[in-house]
Amino acid sequence: MKASQFLITTLKEAPADAEVVSHRLMTRAGMIRKLGAGIYNYMPMGLRVIRKVERIVREEMNRAGAVELTMPVVQPAEYWQESGRFEKMGPELLRIKDRHDRDFIVQPTSEEVVTDIARQELRSYKQLPKNLYQIQTKFRDERRPRFGLMRGREFIMKDAYSFDRDEASAKGSYQVMAQAYRRIFDRFGLKYRAVAADSGAIGGDLSEEFQVIAATGEDAIVYCPTSDYAANMEKAEAMAPQGPRPAPANPLTRTPTPGKATCADVAQLLGVPLATTVKSLVLATDELDEAGLVKSSKVWLLLLRGDHDMNEVKVGKVPGLDEGWRFATPAEIESHFGCRPGYLGPIGLKKAVELVVDREVAVMADWICGGNEVDVHLTGVNWVRDLPEPTRVADIRNIVEGDASPDGKGVLAIERGIEIGHVFYLGTKYSRSMNASFLDEDGKPKPFEMGCYGIGITRLPAAAIEQNHDERGIVWPDAIAPFTVVVCPIGMDRSPEVKAAAENLYSELLEQGVDVMLDDRGERPGAMFADWELIGVPHRITLGDRGVKAGQAEYQHRRDSAATAVPLAEVAAYVKARLTA
């Protein structure tokens, strides 16, 4: 491609609403242009990146035996009503009506439609396994779209769905996809981690997220530097402390703590470590009648160490809280504790509550908690002596750095990541709800065992930029750069020798299959270099009048601090060797 034929629209300043690096740089580099909240035009430069991402994904999916199809963006609501998601899914699901007042949705994903395809087309076990995938536009009506392509409302995703005859073969299909994903992300040239993820309400252990490592990432990734263990924060298990609980050493004491309503403030006032304090979190569960109205409620008290944070996903797995919970209202707290939040604890309650104790707290001695009286805390609190041995003990906290690794091979560290892929074993969730079955070898119908596998096609370039940028702009990995090489002739419009050399080099690189851009716009060197550094083309060849006459060119990788002189006759081969290194 020649720059004079292309659409290059770089900007010196990013829009005011661009909060993260990728949003700022993609806008400045002319890769995206905002059309509405969370909705973007993919400009020619950005579309080239997206197409390269799609090509790699498509090649590896095909290599893994998946079969491509395309499902509609707008789907009849009846399929979503059949699965139950039309009612259960929140306002993120965009619901619309046609002129006949029939309900439709704009798809955020396609489990229902692909399950309908399977129940119509896959009638026998002899047709299994099958993996059907698409690369298609999706829409999620985000309440607060932000961060450009990182959290837009309209986006492109690769979603795949496997169908198997039994659990064992479904898990085999899952592993095929998990390995295909590793090949895909290896080819992108990004630093990433595959981490164990929570499976949600479906349950099971087969769920992995693929996270691009970036300091600006929204997700916390827990990993062990001395082993292969990695999980997201929701999944990572906090191991039970080793050794018995210490014996009580201090008496239970009512201690004034005027105006100190947080564990940190209390610890500072008393001159003790924050880890000796215990925080009280009050939740509630509701029982509904047939009309969906609350007929009774139960109040729960969760105890965590003062320096730990509650993990909502883990809490949602505690028996009794696994059907849904909420934070208790001020009135509920007052009626059960006789006190406002900030001074709550498990001793001296006005009404009974359901107590859940984190593993760490269950082995603590001489701890500090609220006294259920404003400006008062209790010190020297001990199990058995001061309150009964806890019967509900669970891992309900977030991991912190330095915790023991669940595999017993070291301690845990935390880094930030951006989720760009997810593989998930679904089981029969959709096949049973939609009555999708096949005839097994014994002639009896059986529901399909399913898996789903997603990659954020338009999210991935943004994640790549968050990991690969500097003060000058984007630094693309070769595999997904909009152009791999740019030829920058200086004074091409004034020097026939430079023009001829540039045209010859451009043609030679094209013949060798190199994705090359020739900048024939006649821009000044500073402006020309600034554009390509902003856009992030990884390999640049510069041709000047003096150098061409001396038979020399200059090569510079986007990460290099200085250019390298290369004989003009050898520069194409030199660059080609760099591309295959």
N, C-alpha and C positions, 0 to 999 in steps of 0.2 A: 504494500500500500504506500502511496505517496501522500505526504501531509497536505498538499494542495488539493487533493481529492477528498480528504477525510474531513470530519467535523471535530475540530479541536477547540474547546471552549474553556480554557483555564481561567480561574479567578484568583485575584490577590488576597481576597478576604473571604472567610466562610460566613454563612448566614448566622444571625444571632441565636437561632434555636439549635444550632449544632453543638451538642454537649460533649460528645466523645470524639476521639481522634479520627476514627474511621468515617464518621459522618462529615466531619470538617474536610478531610482530605478527599473523600469521594466527590464531594460537592465542588471543592476547589479544582480538582483534576478533571472536571467535566464528565464524570462517570454517571452521576445521577442528577436529576432535577425534580424538586418537590412539586407534586400536582395538588395534593391535599394532605390532611393529617395522616401520616403513616402510609401514604401512597406516592410512589415515585415513578417517573419516566426513567427507563434504563437507556442512557445515552450510548452512542456507538462505542465509545471507549470502554464503558462499563459492561456493555453487552458482550464484548469480546471476552472479557474475563469470565462472565457467566457461562458463555458457550464452552469455554475450555474446561470449566468445572463440570459441566454437563457431560462433555465428551469422556472425561476420565471416569466419571460415575457410570456412564452407560457402558463403557468398555468392560469395566470390572463386574458390573451386574450381569452382563451377557456372558462373560467368562465363567461366572459362578452358576450359570444355568437358569437365570431368571429370564422371563419373557415380558417384553414391553407391550403395553397397551396404553390407551388414554381414556380416562373417565371424565364425565362432564363437570365443569366448575359449578354450574347450577343444577341442583338435584331435587327431585320430588321429595317432599317431607315425609311421605308415607314410609320410606325405608328407614328413616331416622326415628319415626314413631314406632316402627316395628322393633327396633333395638332398644327403645326407651330413651335414647339420647336427645330426642327433640325436646322432651320435657325437662330432662335432667341437666342438660348443658346450659350454662349461664348465658348472659347477654353477649359473650364472645361469639356465639353462633348467630350469624346474620340470617334472619328469617324474612322472607319476602312473599308476596302474593302476586299471581298473574292476573290477567284481565277477567278470568273466570272465578276469581276469589279462591283459587287453589293454593295451598301452602307449598313453598319451596325454600331451600336453604342454599347459601353460597358456601361451598365445601371448605372446611378447615383441614379435612382428611377424608379418607374414602373407605373405611372399613365396611360400612353398610352396602355400598354399591358393589364392591369387589366380592362380598359374601353372596350377594344376589347373583353375580356372574357365576360364582362357583356352584351354587345350588342348581343353576340351570345347565351348566356345561360339563361339570365334573360329576358324573353319575356312578362311576365305578372305581374301586380301589386300584384298578389297573392304570388309571389315568394319574395316579398320585406317585410321588409328590409333585406339586406345582408351585412356582413362585411367580407371581404377576406383579409388575411394577410400572410406575408411570413417573414422568417428570412433568409437573403440572402446576399451574397457578392455584394458590390457596388464598383464603381470606379469613382472618380472625379479627373480630371487631374489638380490638384492644381498647380498654377504657382510657389509657394514656399512652398512645404510641409515642415512642421516643428513640433516640440513638440511631436515626436513619434506618438502614437495612437491618440493624440488630434487632429491633422490635417494631417492625412495620405492621400494618394491617393486611396489605396485600403482599404476598411473597411467593417464591417458587420453591417447591420441595420435591425431592425424590421420595416417594413412598412405595414400599413393597410389602406384599402380603403372601405368606407361605401357607400352603394347605397340605396336611398330612393325614395319614390314616390312624396313627396312634401317637401317644406321647413320646415314645422313644424316637420315632422317625422325625417328629416335630422338633425335638431337641437337636437332632442331627442337622436339620435344615437351619435351625438357629445358629449352630456352630459354623456352618458354611457361610452364612451371612456375616457373622462376627469376624471371620477371617477375611472375607471380601472387603469389609470396612477397613480393616487394617491395611490391606493393599491400597485401597483408595486414598486413605489419609497419608500413607507413606509417599505416594506419588505426588501429592500436593506439595511436599517439601516443608511441611509445618511441624512444629514441636507440639505433640499432643499426648494425651493419656486416655486410655480406655479404663473407665472406672465402674465398679459395681454400683448399681443404682437401685433405689427403692422401687418395688413393683406395684405399689399402691394397693387399691382395694382388691385387685385380681389375685395378689399373693404370688408366692413362688420366688425363686432365686435368680431366674434367667432374665436379667435386665442389665444392660450396660449403656452408659453414656460415653460419647467420644468428645473430649474437651480439648480445645485449642488453648494452650497455656498463654495467658496474657495478664499483666498486672491490673488491667482495667476490667477483667472478667467479673461477671455478676455471681458466678458460682464458686463456692469453696470446695476445693478438691483435697481430700485427705489421702496421704500416701506414706509409705514407709521407705525411706531412702536406702535401706539395706535389704529390701526384699521387693517382690513384685506386687505387694498389696496396694490397692488403690480403690477408693470409693468416694461417692459424693457425701456431703455432710449429712444428708437424711439417712443414708445407708450405713455409714461408718459406726461400728459398735464401740461403745465405751466399756472396756473390760472391768469386771468386778475387782476391787482392790485385793491384793494378796495379804494373807495373814489375818489373825483374829482381831476383833474389836478391842481397843485398849480398855482397861478397867477405869471406872470413874475416879478422878483425882480431885475434883472440886465440888463444893456443894451447889445445889440449885439456888440461885440468888436473883432476886428482883432488882434490876439495875436501872436507874434513871438514865434516859437518853434523850434529853429535851431537844426537839426539832430535828432529830436524826431518824429519818424515815427510810433510808436505804442501807443495805448491808455495807456498802463502802463507807458511808458516813459513820455508821456504828463502829466498824472496825477501826477507823481513824480515831474516833473519840476514845475508844477503850485501849488503843495502842496494841491491837492484836492483828494477826494475819487475816485477810479477807476469807481465806479458806477455812477459818474456824466458825464462820457464820453460816446460817441456813436461811434461805429465802422461801417464802410461802406464796404459792400461786393458787388462786381459787378459780375453779372451773365449774361448769354446771352441765348436766344432761337433761333433756326433756323427753317425756313420754307423751305421745300424741294420741288423740282419739281418732275415730274413723273419719271425722271431718277435717283432720289435719290440725286441730287446735290443741294447745298444750293442756294436758289434764293433770300432770304432776311433774315436778322437777327434783333433781338430786344434786347436791353440792359436793364437790370434790376438793380436797386439799392436796396439792403436790409440793413436796419438799425437795429442794435442790441446794447444793452447796452455793454459798454466796458468790463465788467467782465463776459459776457455771451458768449457761443459758439453756432454757427449755428447747427441746427439739419437737416441734409440733407433729411431725410425721411419726416419730416414735410414740408420742403420747397417744396418737390416734390408733395405735395398735394395742394399747392396754385394754384388757377385757373390761367391758362396761363403758369405755370411752371410744370403742371402735365403731360405734354406730353414729358417731357425730357428737361434738361437744362445742361449747362456747365459753367465753369468760363470764364469770358470775357478775350479776348486777350489783351496784352499791347496796341496794336494799337486801339482797340475798346475803351479802357479806356481813352487813350490820346485824341481821337476824341470827346468823350462825356464830359470829365471833364477838359481837357486841362492840365492835371497834372498826375504825376505818382502815383502809390499806396503808401499809407502811409499818405497822406494829402487830402484824398477825403471826400466829403460831399455833402449834397443835395442843397446847396445854390450856385448860380452863375455858373450853368452848361452851357456848350457850346451847347449841344443838349439835347432834352428831353429824359428822361428815365422813365421806369415803376417803381414806388416806392412801396416797401412793407415794412411796419413798424411793428416790434415786439410789442406785447401788452404792454410790459414794457416801451418801448420808447414812445409809443403813449400818455402816461400820465406823461411824464417827463417835467420839466420846467428848464430853465437856464442850458441847457446841452452844452457839448463841442463836436465839430466835426471838421473834416478837412475843410480847407478853399479853397480847389482846387488850392492851390499855395504851392510850395515847402517851407518847414520851416514855415508854417503858419497854425494856427488853429483858429476857431471861438469859442469864449466863450459867455455865456449868450444867447444861441439860444433858441427860443420859438416858439411853434406852433401858428398859426393864425397871430401873429404879424410879424414874420420873414419869414414864409413859410406857405403854405396852410395847413389846417387841413387834416391829412392823410385819404385817402379813402380806402386803402388796409391795414387793420390791421389784423395780424394773429399771432398765436403761432408758432414761427419758431426757438425757442431756446431749448437747452438742460436744463433739470432740474438741479438745484444745491441744495445741502443740506440746509434745513431750509425753502424751498419753502412750501407754503400751500398745503396740500393734497387735491386732487380733490374731495374727499368724505366729506370734511369739518370737519374731525375728528382729526386734528393735523397737524404736519409738516412732511416733507419728509426726509428720510435718504437714503443713497446710500451704497450698498455693492457690492462685485464682485461675479460673478457666472460663471459657465460653463454649457452651454446648452447641455442637454442629452436627451431631448424629446420635441416634438412639436405636438400639436393637432390643426387641421385647417379645417374650413368649406370651401369647394371649390365651392359649388353651382353647376352650369351647365357648368363651364368653359371647361371641357374636353368632357362631354357628347354632348354638342352642336357642338363643333368643329369636333368631330368624329362621329356625327350622331348616338349616342347611345341612344336608346329609348326603352320603354316598352309600352304595351297596358294597359291603365288605365281602371277603372271600366266602363267608358262610351264608351269603345271600341276605343278610340282615342290614337295615340302615344304621349308620353310625354318624355322629356329628364330626365335622372336620376339626382337627387340631390345627390351630392357626398361630402364626407369628406375624409381627409387623416391624418394619424397619424404615427409619426415616433419615434423610440428610437434608439440611437446610441449604439449598443451592445458592440462594441470594444472601443468606446470612454468612456463608463461608468466606466470601471475599472481604466482608467487613471484619470478620474475626482474623483473617490473615493480615489485614492492615493493622489491627490492634497489636499484633505480635511483631510486625515488620514495618517499621517506619523510623524516621529520624527528623531532625529539625528542617530538612529540605523537602520532605514529602514521603511518598510510599516507597517501599523496597519490596517489589514482588518476587516471590520464588519463580524460577523459570517456567514451571509447569502451567501457571495460571496468569502470567503477565499478559496484558493486552497485546503487546508486541514483545518479542524476546530480544530483538536487537533494533537499535535505531542508528542510522547513518546520519551524521550531522556535518554537512559540508559548509565551510565558512566562506562567504563571498562567492557562492555558486553562480549568482547572477552576474558577477563581474569577471570571473575567471573561467575560460573555456576548459582549461586543464582540470580544475577542480570539478567542474560539472561532468566532464567525461569520466573522470576517475570515480565519482560518486555513482553515476549511472551504471558503470561497469561493475562496481562492487555490489551494488543493489541487485543487478541481474544475476551475478554469480551466487549470491546468497539465496536468492529465490530458487535458482536451479538446484541448489543443495537442500531445498526443503526448509530453509530457515524462515521463521515468521518475522519479517523485517519491515521496518518503516523507514522511508527516505524522507527526511525533512527538507523539502524543496521550497519552503515558504520565503526564503531570503531574509530570515530574521537575524538580528544581531546575535553574536555568540552568547552573550549573557542571558538574553531572553530565551534563546533556543535551549540552552542547557537547563535553565530554571524550569521550563515547561516539562522537560523529560525527566528531570529529577523529581518534580512534583508528581508526575504521572507514574513514575517508578519503574520504567523500562530497565531491566537489569544489566544489559550490555550496550555500551555506546562506543561507536567508532567515529572519530573526528578526523576530517580531512581539511587541511588548509593549503593555501597556495604554495608557501615555502616548503611544507612537508611533501606535497605531491611532487614538486619539482625535484626534491631530494629522494623520491621513492619511499617516503615514510608515511605512516598513518599512526594515529594514537588510539589505543584501546583503554577503556576504563569501565570496570564493573561498578555498579551502583553503590557498592559498599567500600570501594577502594578510595583512599584519600588522594591518590595521584594517578595520572595516566601513565601508560606504558607504551614506549615507542615500538612499533612493529613494522617490518618491511611491507610496503604496500602490496607487493605481489603475494605475500604470505598471510595477510590479515584475515582473509576469508577462512582459510584453513585453521588459523590460530583461534578464531572465534568459534568455529565449529567444534574444535577440540575442547574448548572451555564449556560448550553446551553439553557435551557428552561426558564430561569428567564426573 
